[in-house]
Amino acid sequence: MPYNRGYSLDEIHRILCESERRERPSRGSELGHAITQHADGRGDILDKRYRSVIHLFATMEQNRASGPIPNGLLAPSSFVGNDSRFFTRLDLIRAVYQALNSPIGQRELAGLASRPWVTIEVPLDRSLGIRAEAAAHPTMRLGSGKAKKVSEARGPSTLRQGIALAVFVLIDRVRAGDPECAIHIHTAYPAAVG
């Protein structure tokens, strides 16, 4: 079975669920995150990828005796200036379906026979009605040359909700030489929202 073949909506949903929180086959430490960061697994796109911290103690008495958490948020490993997500898991599945089954997607998927991973970015027809939202957070550049770093700045974030006009998908092959040509969808997100 080749990598570049027709994929059904059900098959894409199964692949997305199997890929979620699984280590990326080509780079072991990165975890698949299409659903948790770019679909219904994430409630607020304006969260700048901060995560809530919950302290649990061994006994109920210790929980009651503990004071408030000084900083109840865990900062992301790196700052993200622009972020996007699909409103629902079905929107994500439909967008990935369009990407994988498009002529561009089929051409890129054929490359998995010789490369460990490929990227697909395709435009989406507005008439599909795939709902998405995008956020932009204020940034500032620190340093110069190789030491230049982008960091979070003060100011309001912007939010745009609408229809996904393009999708980006990062795909790994699960194993080299796999006769079933299994794929890992590491991430998929709206590349443009209008």
Backbone as a chain_set.jsonl record, in Angstrom:
{"seq": "MPYNRGYSLDEIHRILCESERRERPSRGSELGHAITQHADGRGDILDKRYRSVIHLFATMEQNRASGPIPNGLLAPSSFVGNDSRFFTRLDLIRAVYQALNSPIGQRELAGLASRPWVTIEVPLDRSLGIRAEAAAHPTMRLGSGKAKKVSEARGPSTLRQGIALAVFVLIDRVRAGDPECAIHIHTAYPAAVG", "coords": {"N": [[0.858, -1.172, 0.0], [0.725, 2.159, -0.914], [2.086, 5.357, 0.318], [0.983, 7.606, -0.833], [-2.107, 7.672, -1.375], [-5.707, 7.447, -1.467], [-7.308, 8.867, 1.338], [-9.709, 8.292, 3.858], [-12.235, 10.101, 5.76], [-12.735, 8.866, 8.259], [-10.418, 7.295, 8.52], [-8.448, 9.266, 8.676], [-9.196, 10.488, 11.08], [-8.678, 8.377, 12.865], [-5.87, 8.131, 12.519], [-5.022, 10.657, 13.425], [-5.803, 10.489, 16.151], [-4.204, 8.312, 16.997], [-1.701, 9.45, 16.642], [-1.609, 11.507, 18.449], [0.068, 12.82, 21.202], [2.055, 10.966, 20.867], [5.472, 10.074, 20.439], [7.391, 11.732, 18.008], [8.271, 9.994, 15.119], [10.6, 10.635, 13.554], [12.008, 12.396, 15.147], [12.475, 11.772, 18.16], [11.845, 13.125, 20.733], [9.817, 15.024, 20.473], [6.313, 15.506, 20.779], [3.286, 14.413, 19.222], [0.668, 16.709, 18.422], [-1.669, 17.719, 17.205], [-4.452, 17.659, 17.843], [-4.597, 18.465, 20.588], [-3.397, 21.014, 20.632], [-4.241, 22.38, 18.354], [-6.945, 22.067, 17.854], [-10.062, 20.873, 19.186], [-9.039, 20.134, 21.644], [-8.001, 22.225, 22.936], [-8.94, 25.006, 24.723], [-8.691, 27.858, 24.734], [-7.337, 30.047, 22.557], [-5.919, 32.303, 23.085], [-4.262, 31.803, 25.207], [-1.51, 31.731, 25.057], [-0.139, 29.401, 25.122], [0.391, 28.763, 27.746], [0.153, 26.598, 30.57], [-2.076, 25.276, 33.013], [-1.271, 24.771, 36.457], [-1.626, 22.221, 38.778], [-1.552, 21.328, 42.056], [-1.306, 18.347, 43.757], [-1.655, 16.638, 46.721], [-0.682, 13.995, 49.034], [-2.698, 13.446, 50.903], [-6.089, 14.407, 51.73], [-6.226, 16.306, 53.743], [-3.737, 17.577, 53.579], [-4.046, 18.774, 51.088], [-6.103, 20.627, 51.672], [-4.792, 22.202, 53.554], [-2.805, 23.408, 52.128], [-1.595, 26.422, 50.71], [-2.523, 29.081, 48.385], [-1.391, 28.668, 44.996], [1.55, 30.241, 44.063], [2.296, 30.975, 41.381], [0.157, 30.014, 39.179], [0.492, 29.023, 36.621], [2.214, 27.26, 34.054], [4.909, 28.07, 32.145], [5.317, 28.13, 28.558], [7.709, 26.168, 26.626], [8.938, 27.651, 24.652], [8.389, 30.931, 23.331], [5.464, 31.741, 21.507], [4.557, 33.654, 18.91], [2.523, 33.809, 16.96], [-0.461, 31.979, 16.599], [-2.76, 29.311, 15.938], [-5.912, 27.598, 15.553], [-8.323, 25.0, 14.866], [-11.88, 25.172, 15.173], [-13.344, 22.857, 15.875], [-12.899, 19.274, 16.25], [-13.838, 17.963, 14.027], [-13.595, 19.967, 12.067], [-10.781, 20.076, 11.934], [-10.228, 17.442, 11.009], [-11.521, 17.479, 8.503], [-10.013, 19.453, 7.2], [-7.425, 18.29, 7.13], [-8.057, 16.074, 5.601], [-8.603, 17.298, 3.115], [-6.016, 18.275, 2.589], [-4.333, 15.933, 2.485], [-5.49, 14.451, 0.392], [-5.294, 16.117, -1.782], [-3.784, 17.147, -4.951], [-1.203, 18.263, -4.456], [-0.714, 17.288, -1.86], [-0.736, 14.49, -2.35], [1.527, 14.261, -3.983], [3.547, 15.073, -2.181], [3.228, 13.108, -0.164], [4.099, 10.836, -1.537], [6.803, 11.201, -1.38], [7.487, 10.201, 1.115], [8.425, 7.645, 0.851], [11.136, 7.814, 0.474], [12.039, 9.743, 2.241], [12.11, 10.723, 5.751], [10.117, 12.455, 6.721], [7.526, 14.788, 5.707], [6.128, 17.94, 4.627], [2.999, 19.507, 4.134], [1.286, 22.089, 2.646], [-1.63, 23.542, 1.801], [-4.057, 25.46, -0.032], [-7.398, 26.122, 1.119], [-10.747, 25.791, 0.086], [-13.033, 28.364, 0.533], [-15.739, 27.786, 0.538], [-15.969, 25.341, 1.788], [-16.31, 25.807, 4.443], [-14.755, 25.432, 6.774], [-14.162, 26.028, 10.012], [-12.109, 28.27, 11.903], [-9.651, 29.849, 14.068], [-7.326, 32.497, 14.73], [-4.553, 33.796, 16.537], [-2.557, 36.582, 17.442], [0.241, 37.575, 19.172], [1.861, 40.207, 20.972], [5.28, 40.911, 20.228], [8.839, 41.18, 20.89], [12.152, 41.895, 19.811], [15.191, 40.744, 20.991], [18.64, 41.344, 21.492], [21.267, 40.748, 19.014], [22.452, 39.538, 15.834], [23.579, 36.163, 15.986], [22.706, 35.81, 18.533], [20.198, 36.845, 18.636], [16.869, 36.987, 19.753], [13.418, 36.233, 19.944], [10.891, 37.495, 21.961], [8.242, 37.61, 24.415], [6.135, 40.474, 24.58], [4.716, 43.373, 26.21], [1.272, 44.243, 25.927], [-1.827, 44.177, 24.034], [-3.222, 41.113, 22.769], [-4.282, 39.918, 19.558], [-7.25, 38.604, 18.071], [-8.613, 36.596, 15.579], [-11.393, 35.317, 14.062], [-12.878, 32.98, 11.865], [-13.031, 31.56, 8.622], [-11.028, 28.812, 7.671], [-8.47, 29.273, 5.399], [-6.243, 28.058, 4.452], [-4.199, 25.176, 5.114], [-1.668, 23.679, 7.13], [0.28, 20.798, 7.333], [2.242, 18.458, 9.058], [3.921, 15.537, 8.495], [5.105, 12.345, 9.411], [6.682, 9.3, 8.438], [5.866, 6.199, 9.949], [7.552, 3.927, 10.217], [10.51, 3.066, 8.462], [10.366, 1.316, 5.412], [7.942, 0.079, 5.96], [5.366, -2.1, 5.157], [2.676, -1.438, 5.281], [2.649, 1.26, 5.108], [2.231, 3.211, 7.175], [1.354, 6.335, 8.659], [2.298, 9.195, 10.658], [0.692, 11.89, 11.935], [2.007, 14.655, 12.866], [1.486, 17.4, 13.438], [-1.132, 19.715, 12.625], [-2.479, 22.63, 11.393], [-4.403, 25.71, 10.966], [-3.188, 27.623, 8.342], [-3.887, 30.009, 7.31], [-6.417, 32.33, 8.061], [-9.545, 33.644, 7.334]], "CA": [[0.0, 0.0, 0.0], [1.592, 3.345, -0.968], [1.764, 6.497, 1.183], [0.103, 8.499, -1.595], [-3.348, 6.978, -1.715], [-6.873, 8.159, -0.938], [-7.562, 8.704, 2.775], [-11.09, 8.606, 4.235], [-12.375, 10.91, 6.973], [-12.573, 7.976, 9.418], [-9.017, 6.898, 8.611], [-7.703, 10.434, 9.144], [-9.494, 10.636, 12.505], [-7.931, 7.326, 13.567], [-4.446, 8.475, 12.478], [-4.831, 11.798, 14.326], [-5.894, 10.008, 17.537], [-3.018, 7.497, 17.268], [-0.529, 10.325, 16.629], [-1.674, 12.454, 19.569], [0.952, 12.575, 22.349], [3.036, 9.937, 20.512], [6.738, 10.661, 20.027], [7.564, 11.859, 16.567], [9.203, 8.948, 14.682], [11.878, 11.139, 13.046], [12.662, 13.17, 16.214], [11.834, 11.132, 19.294], [11.394, 13.841, 21.931], [8.655, 15.865, 20.195], [5.063, 14.754, 20.844], [2.214, 14.818, 18.318], [-0.197, 17.638, 19.157], [-2.657, 18.355, 16.336], [-5.747, 17.797, 18.527], [-4.508, 19.201, 21.853], [-3.024, 22.42, 20.468], [-4.804, 23.042, 17.179], [-8.352, 21.687, 17.65], [-10.95, 20.96, 20.35], [-8.328, 19.841, 22.879], [-7.524, 23.503, 23.477], [-10.099, 25.867, 24.913], [-8.481, 29.29, 24.55], [-6.185, 30.309, 21.704], [-5.192, 33.446, 23.633], [-3.519, 31.376, 26.399], [-0.07, 31.793, 24.752], [0.329, 28.05, 25.421], [0.644, 28.538, 29.171], [-0.671, 25.5, 31.08], [-2.413, 25.369, 34.433], [-0.562, 23.884, 37.383], [-2.486, 21.727, 39.851], [-0.774, 20.588, 43.065], [-2.055, 17.323, 44.464], [-0.887, 16.082, 47.832], [-0.993, 12.604, 49.364], [-3.944, 13.333, 51.658], [-7.043, 15.506, 51.591], [-5.863, 17.327, 54.73], [-2.625, 18.34, 53.014], [-4.613, 19.608, 50.022], [-6.833, 21.734, 52.301], [-3.851, 23.047, 54.292], [-1.883, 24.115, 51.228], [-2.011, 27.772, 50.338], [-2.677, 29.264, 46.941], [-0.19, 28.494, 44.191], [2.032, 31.587, 43.725], [2.127, 31.152, 39.947], [-0.651, 28.862, 38.785], [0.67, 28.694, 35.217], [3.5, 26.752, 33.616], [5.246, 28.77, 30.903], [5.697, 27.244, 27.451], [9.161, 26.028, 26.452], [9.367, 28.782, 23.831], [7.305, 31.873, 23.061], [4.81, 31.614, 20.206], [3.951, 34.937, 18.575], [1.298, 33.572, 16.194], [-1.016, 30.684, 16.929], [-4.064, 29.097, 15.306], [-6.559, 26.313, 15.832], [-9.637, 24.75, 14.291], [-12.892, 25.217, 16.226], [-13.755, 21.52, 16.294], [-12.099, 18.178, 15.716], [-14.324, 17.699, 12.671], [-12.948, 20.953, 11.196], [-9.402, 19.605, 11.76], [-10.255, 16.239, 10.171], [-11.879, 17.88, 7.137], [-8.883, 20.188, 6.617], [-6.371, 17.318, 6.841], [-8.585, 15.287, 4.477], [-8.36, 18.087, 1.902], [-4.57, 18.357, 2.357], [-3.76, 14.645, 2.098], [-6.061, 13.973, -0.865], [-5.055, 17.097, -2.846], [-2.63, 16.787, -5.796], [0.025, 18.637, -3.753], [-0.558, 16.329, -0.775], [-0.382, 13.184, -2.899], [2.915, 14.355, -4.437], [4.413, 15.084, -0.994], [3.138, 11.805, 0.504], [4.942, 9.901, -2.284], [8.167, 11.419, -0.905], [7.755, 9.452, 2.346], [9.127, 6.405, 0.522], [12.584, 8.043, 0.552], [12.358, 10.716, 3.294], [11.413, 10.373, 6.997], [8.975, 13.335, 6.979], [7.162, 15.762, 4.673], [5.148, 18.955, 5.003], [2.001, 19.828, 3.108], [0.509, 23.305, 2.876], [-2.526, 23.715, 0.662], [-5.189, 26.367, 0.186], [-8.711, 25.498, 1.326], [-11.839, 26.543, -0.506], [-13.888, 29.02, 1.543], [-17.067, 27.164, 0.539], [-15.964, 24.174, 2.677], [-16.791, 26.279, 5.747], [-13.945, 24.892, 7.868], [-14.021, 27.15, 10.946], [-10.821, 28.358, 12.59], [-9.317, 31.139, 14.656], [-5.895, 32.765, 14.817], [-4.177, 34.815, 17.513], [-1.221, 37.171, 17.314], [0.66, 38.143, 20.447], [2.94, 41.183, 20.77], [6.633, 40.371, 20.381], [9.965, 42.099, 20.815], [13.403, 41.23, 19.469], [16.274, 41.035, 21.93], [19.959, 40.957, 21.014], [21.54, 40.881, 17.587], [23.224, 38.439, 15.254], [23.173, 34.811, 16.367], [22.101, 35.87, 19.866], [18.885, 37.469, 18.522], [15.809, 36.153, 20.31], [12.087, 36.83, 19.974], [10.325, 37.304, 23.291], [6.919, 38.176, 24.671], [6.119, 41.895, 24.922], [3.448, 43.828, 26.785], [0.31, 44.749, 24.958], [-2.962, 43.273, 23.783], [-3.189, 40.125, 21.698], [-5.402, 40.047, 18.627], [-7.941, 37.352, 17.775], [-9.381, 36.633, 14.336], [-12.181, 34.101, 13.877], [-13.468, 32.929, 10.534], [-12.924, 30.336, 7.836], [-9.648, 28.433, 7.341], [-8.192, 29.446, 3.971], [-5.108, 27.178, 4.139], [-3.827, 24.267, 6.209], [-0.306, 23.156, 7.149], [0.312, 19.469, 7.955], [3.572, 17.85, 9.158], [3.686, 14.095, 8.515], [6.252, 11.431, 9.468], [6.373, 7.874, 8.252], [6.02, 5.545, 11.246], [8.759, 3.104, 10.119], [11.043, 2.895, 7.113], [10.115, -0.008, 4.854], [6.678, -0.462, 6.471], [4.509, -2.476, 4.026], [1.362, -0.801, 5.397], [2.853, 2.694, 4.882], [1.557, 3.96, 8.244], [1.856, 7.703, 8.839], [2.11, 9.9, 11.933], [0.399, 13.309, 11.689], [2.586, 15.318, 14.034], [0.696, 18.598, 13.688], [-1.918, 20.265, 11.519], [-3.097, 23.858, 11.875], [-4.778, 26.651, 9.909], [-2.085, 28.497, 7.93], [-4.497, 31.309, 7.013], [-7.816, 32.432, 8.521], [-10.143, 34.859, 6.761]], "C": [[0.91, 1.243, 0.0], [1.157, 4.424, 0.035], [0.783, 7.427, 0.472], [-1.072, 7.706, -2.159], [-4.499, 7.803, -1.176], [-7.079, 7.836, 0.535], [-9.005, 9.099, 3.063], [-11.1, 9.474, 5.493], [-12.164, 10.069, 8.226], [-11.112, 7.58, 9.616], [-8.169, 8.06, 9.137], [-7.955, 10.657, 10.632], [-8.71, 9.605, 13.324], [-6.446, 7.669, 13.625], [-4.153, 9.643, 13.418], [-4.85, 11.352, 15.79], [-4.675, 9.166, 17.903], [-1.761, 8.362, 17.387], [-0.468, 11.25, 17.836], [-0.839, 11.975, 20.747], [1.92, 11.417, 22.104], [4.32, 10.642, 20.083], [6.855, 10.647, 18.511], [8.605, 10.839, 16.093], [10.561, 9.47, 14.208], [12.664, 11.94, 14.084], [11.997, 12.795, 17.52], [11.291, 11.961, 20.432], [10.152, 14.709, 21.707], [7.391, 15.001, 20.159], [4.038, 15.311, 19.85], [1.186, 15.653, 19.073], [-1.277, 18.314, 18.305], [-3.983, 18.609, 17.062], [-5.622, 18.686, 19.756], [-4.131, 20.664, 21.682], [-3.753, 23.12, 19.346], [-6.235, 22.613, 16.856], [-9.098, 21.776, 18.966], [-10.281, 20.579, 21.668], [-7.813, 21.102, 23.567], [-8.692, 24.476, 23.54], [-9.896, 27.313, 24.539], [-7.21, 29.533, 23.756], [-5.35, 31.479, 22.223], [-4.342, 33.088, 24.852], [-2.004, 31.419, 26.232], [0.63, 30.483, 25.101], [0.833, 27.881, 26.852], [-0.279, 27.42, 29.621], [-0.91, 25.685, 32.561], [-1.621, 24.355, 35.243], [-1.529, 23.495, 38.489], [-1.607, 20.919, 40.795], [-1.7, 19.597, 43.755], [-1.15, 16.713, 45.525], [-1.382, 14.674, 48.145], [-2.334, 12.462, 50.083], [-4.821, 14.559, 51.424], [-6.702, 16.643, 52.556], [-4.72, 18.204, 54.218], [-3.114, 19.254, 51.881], [-5.297, 20.841, 50.607], [-5.888, 22.719, 52.982], [-2.922, 23.843, 53.374], [-2.463, 25.481, 50.865], [-2.186, 27.886, 48.837], [-1.333, 29.098, 46.231], [0.286, 29.885, 43.771], [1.897, 31.897, 42.228], [1.425, 29.906, 39.449], [-0.503, 28.462, 37.332], [2.09, 28.219, 34.947], [3.786, 27.366, 32.258], [5.587, 27.769, 29.802], [7.212, 27.199, 27.3], [9.726, 27.136, 25.571], [8.143, 29.645, 23.515], [6.765, 31.676, 21.645], [4.089, 32.921, 19.915], [2.636, 34.801, 17.834], [0.833, 32.15, 16.459], [-2.357, 30.535, 16.229], [-4.601, 27.728, 15.678], [-7.87, 26.233, 15.077], [-10.645, 24.736, 15.432], [-13.256, 23.833, 16.748], [-12.811, 20.471, 15.717], [-12.553, 17.85, 14.294], [-13.726, 18.699, 11.681], [-11.509, 20.537, 10.904], [-9.369, 18.418, 10.798], [-10.549, 16.601, 8.719], [-10.737, 18.622, 6.449], [-7.75, 19.228, 6.241], [-6.784, 16.423, 5.679], [-8.314, 16.001, 3.158], [-6.872, 18.11, 1.568], [-4.0, 17.041, 1.835], [-4.244, 14.177, 0.729], [-5.891, 14.951, -2.022], [-3.892, 16.628, -3.721], [-1.286, 17.118, -5.136], [0.307, 17.634, -2.64], [-0.13, 14.96, -1.263], [1.069, 13.163, -3.375], [3.879, 14.32, -3.242], [4.394, 13.738, -0.273], [3.984, 10.752, -0.209], [6.392, 10.018, -1.837], [8.502, 10.678, 0.368], [8.448, 8.117, 2.083], [10.638, 6.584, 0.672], [12.996, 9.025, 1.653], [11.573, 10.37, 4.554], [10.19, 11.248, 7.288], [8.755, 14.279, 5.802], [6.219, 16.799, 5.278], [4.233, 19.2, 3.822], [1.326, 21.124, 3.525], [-0.317, 23.552, 1.625], [-3.603, 24.749, 0.993], [-6.474, 25.561, 0.359], [-9.774, 26.396, 0.717], [-12.73, 27.096, 0.604], [-15.251, 28.338, 1.642], [-17.127, 25.905, 1.408], [-16.455, 24.546, 4.076], [-16.041, 25.695, 6.933], [-13.599, 26.052, 8.796], [-12.698, 27.09, 11.706], [-10.678, 29.723, 13.236], [-7.8, 31.246, 14.758], [-5.665, 33.882, 15.82], [-2.775, 35.308, 17.194], [-0.913, 37.868, 18.624], [1.807, 39.12, 20.2], [4.311, 40.578, 21.072], [7.655, 41.503, 20.393], [11.213, 41.278, 20.522], [14.48, 41.696, 20.432], [17.592, 40.559, 21.337], [20.111, 41.183, 19.526], [22.363, 39.696, 17.122], [22.68, 37.083, 15.654], [22.49, 34.78, 17.727], [20.699, 36.493, 19.827], [17.803, 36.488, 18.971], [14.493, 36.922, 20.27], [11.463, 36.489, 21.312], [8.956, 37.958, 23.375], [7.051, 39.647, 25.073], [4.769, 42.232, 25.547], [2.544, 44.341, 25.68], [-0.778, 43.734, 24.697], [-2.68, 42.292, 22.647], [-4.382, 40.368, 20.793], [-5.964, 38.661, 18.33], [-8.761, 37.539, 16.51], [-10.092, 35.291, 14.192], [-12.81, 34.135, 12.491], [-13.333, 31.556, 9.915], [-11.451, 30.073, 7.536], [-9.472, 28.508, 5.832], [-6.996, 28.612, 3.513], [-4.818, 26.315, 5.36], [-2.379, 23.818, 6.011], [-0.347, 21.826, 7.897], [1.752, 18.954, 7.915], [3.378, 16.353, 9.395], [5.011, 13.344, 8.542], [5.779, 10.049, 9.021], [6.645, 7.202, 9.595], [7.297, 4.701, 11.276], [9.208, 3.06, 8.663], [10.776, 1.466, 6.644], [8.839, -0.674, 5.337], [5.769, -0.827, 5.291], [3.118, -1.833, 4.079], [1.429, 0.705, 5.18], [2.082, 3.544, 5.895], [2.196, 5.342, 8.387], [1.514, 8.222, 10.232], [1.854, 11.361, 11.571], [0.828, 14.058, 12.94], [1.799, 16.567, 14.418], [-0.06, 18.984, 12.44], [-2.628, 21.493, 12.068], [-3.481, 24.78, 10.725], [-3.587, 27.57, 9.607], [-2.602, 29.891, 7.575], [-5.953, 31.254, 7.438], [-8.382, 33.729, 7.979], [-11.565, 35.042, 7.135]], "O": [[1.788, 1.348, 0.856], [0.031, 4.414, 0.533], [-0.132, 7.969, 1.091], [-1.019, 7.158, -3.26], [-4.262, 8.788, -0.476], [-7.03, 6.673, 0.936], [-9.477, 10.124, 2.572], [-10.097, 9.568, 6.201], [-11.488, 10.507, 9.157], [-10.624, 7.534, 10.745], [-7.271, 7.853, 9.954], [-7.026, 10.981, 11.371], [-8.144, 9.939, 14.365], [-5.822, 7.515, 14.675], [-3.15, 9.626, 14.131], [-4.012, 11.785, 16.581], [-4.159, 9.292, 19.014], [-0.855, 8.035, 18.154], [0.607, 11.723, 18.203], [-1.017, 10.857, 21.231], [2.546, 10.936, 23.048], [4.268, 11.688, 19.436], [6.475, 9.689, 17.838], [9.719, 10.821, 16.618], [11.578, 8.814, 14.435], [13.867, 12.143, 13.918], [11.043, 13.451, 17.939], [10.328, 11.53, 21.068], [9.497, 15.092, 22.676], [7.39, 13.91, 19.589], [3.937, 16.523, 19.662], [0.863, 15.353, 20.222], [-1.75, 19.391, 18.668], [-4.572, 19.678, 16.903], [-6.451, 19.573, 19.958], [-4.51, 21.488, 22.514], [-3.879, 24.345, 19.372], [-6.691, 22.772, 15.724], [-8.81, 22.651, 19.782], [-10.909, 20.694, 22.72], [-7.253, 21.035, 24.661], [-9.35, 24.738, 22.533], [-10.834, 27.955, 24.068], [-6.115, 29.25, 24.242], [-4.191, 31.626, 21.837], [-3.758, 33.977, 25.472], [-1.282, 31.162, 27.195], [1.836, 30.458, 25.345], [1.608, 26.968, 27.139], [-1.391, 27.3, 29.105], [-0.05, 26.192, 33.281], [-1.34, 23.246, 34.79], [-2.183, 24.36, 39.073], [-0.987, 19.938, 40.384], [-2.751, 19.973, 44.274], [-0.017, 16.323, 45.243], [-2.381, 14.22, 47.587], [-3.033, 11.467, 49.894], [-4.35, 15.606, 50.98], [-6.873, 17.814, 52.218], [-4.732, 19.422, 54.399], [-2.639, 20.381, 51.743], [-5.11, 21.955, 50.118], [-6.141, 23.923, 52.991], [-2.326, 24.835, 53.795], [-3.676, 25.646, 50.735], [-2.018, 26.911, 48.105], [-0.276, 29.36, 46.805], [-0.487, 30.642, 43.182], [1.43, 32.975, 41.86], [2.047, 28.852, 39.315], [-1.282, 27.646, 36.839], [3.047, 28.716, 35.54], [3.001, 27.206, 31.323], [6.089, 26.681, 30.084], [7.917, 28.083, 27.786], [10.884, 27.519, 25.733], [7.017, 29.152, 23.443], [7.531, 31.468, 20.704], [3.121, 33.262, 20.594], [1.72, 35.593, 18.054], [1.644, 31.228, 16.535], [-3.024, 31.533, 15.955], [-3.857, 26.827, 16.062], [-8.454, 27.249, 14.697], [-10.308, 24.332, 16.545], [-13.455, 23.662, 17.951], [-12.028, 20.751, 14.81], [-11.73, 17.496, 13.449], [-13.383, 18.317, 10.561], [-11.057, 20.63, 9.763], [-8.561, 18.399, 9.87], [-9.9, 16.09, 7.806], [-10.515, 18.445, 5.251], [-7.179, 19.339, 5.156], [-5.946, 16.054, 4.857], [-7.85, 15.386, 2.197], [-6.497, 17.98, 0.403], [-3.264, 17.034, 0.849], [-3.479, 13.565, -0.016], [-6.304, 14.647, -3.141], [-3.093, 15.798, -3.285], [-0.337, 16.341, -5.244], [1.44, 17.178, -2.49], [0.742, 14.331, -0.664], [1.767, 12.166, -3.193], [4.897, 13.63, -3.28], [5.438, 13.273, 0.184], [4.533, 9.863, 0.443], [7.138, 9.041, -1.904], [9.68, 10.525, 0.692], [9.004, 7.521, 3.006], [11.349, 5.622, 0.964], [14.181, 9.13, 1.967], [10.491, 9.79, 4.463], [9.306, 10.825, 8.032], [9.662, 14.538, 5.01], [5.594, 16.56, 6.311], [4.643, 19.111, 2.665], [0.842, 21.234, 4.652], [0.22, 23.746, 0.535], [-4.007, 24.893, 2.147], [-6.616, 24.465, -0.183], [-9.702, 27.62, 0.826], [-13.13, 26.363, 1.509], [-15.854, 28.315, 2.715], [-18.22, 25.442, 1.735], [-16.959, 23.693, 4.806], [-16.632, 25.485, 7.992], [-12.841, 26.949, 8.425], [-12.23, 26.021, 12.097], [-11.47, 30.632, 12.99], [-7.089, 30.246, 14.857], [-6.476, 34.801, 15.94], [-1.922, 34.549, 16.736], [-1.715, 38.657, 19.124], [2.636, 38.891, 19.319], [4.479, 39.836, 22.04], [7.376, 42.624, 19.968], [11.321, 40.121, 20.927], [14.654, 42.893, 20.658], [17.651, 39.483, 20.741], [19.228, 41.726, 18.863], [22.905, 38.944, 17.932], [21.468, 36.871, 15.663], [21.774, 33.829, 18.042], [20.073, 36.654, 20.875], [17.825, 35.311, 18.611], [14.462, 38.124, 20.533], [11.497, 35.339, 21.75], [8.571, 38.752, 22.516], [7.962, 40.017, 25.814], [3.807, 41.473, 25.428], [3.004, 44.808, 24.638], [-0.669, 42.572, 25.09], [-1.982, 42.618, 21.687], [-5.379, 40.956, 21.213], [-5.235, 37.67, 18.339], [-9.508, 38.508, 16.377], [-9.446, 34.243, 14.2], [-13.221, 35.19, 12.008], [-13.496, 30.531, 10.578], [-10.71, 30.992, 7.189], [-10.223, 27.891, 5.078], [-6.762, 28.474, 2.313], [-5.148, 26.678, 6.489], [-1.924, 23.605, 4.887], [-0.939, 21.735, 8.973], [2.406, 19.004, 6.873], [2.75, 15.948, 10.374], [5.93, 13.666, 7.788], [4.618, 9.686, 9.207], [7.566, 7.602, 10.306], [8.045, 4.752, 12.252], [8.385, 3.022, 7.749], [10.945, 0.517, 7.41], [8.665, -1.877, 5.142], [5.43, 0.049, 4.496], [2.457, -1.698, 3.05], [0.393, 1.362, 5.079], [1.371, 4.476, 5.522], [3.409, 5.499, 8.253], [0.58, 7.756, 10.885], [2.71, 12.003, 10.962], [0.111, 14.092, 13.94], [1.482, 16.767, 15.591], [0.326, 18.621, 11.329], [-3.305, 21.413, 13.093], [-2.945, 24.65, 9.625], [-3.047, 28.213, 10.507], [-1.829, 30.848, 7.544], [-6.64, 30.259, 7.207], [-7.781, 34.792, 8.14], [-12.191, 36.019, 6.724]]}, "num_chains": 1, "name": "protein.A"}
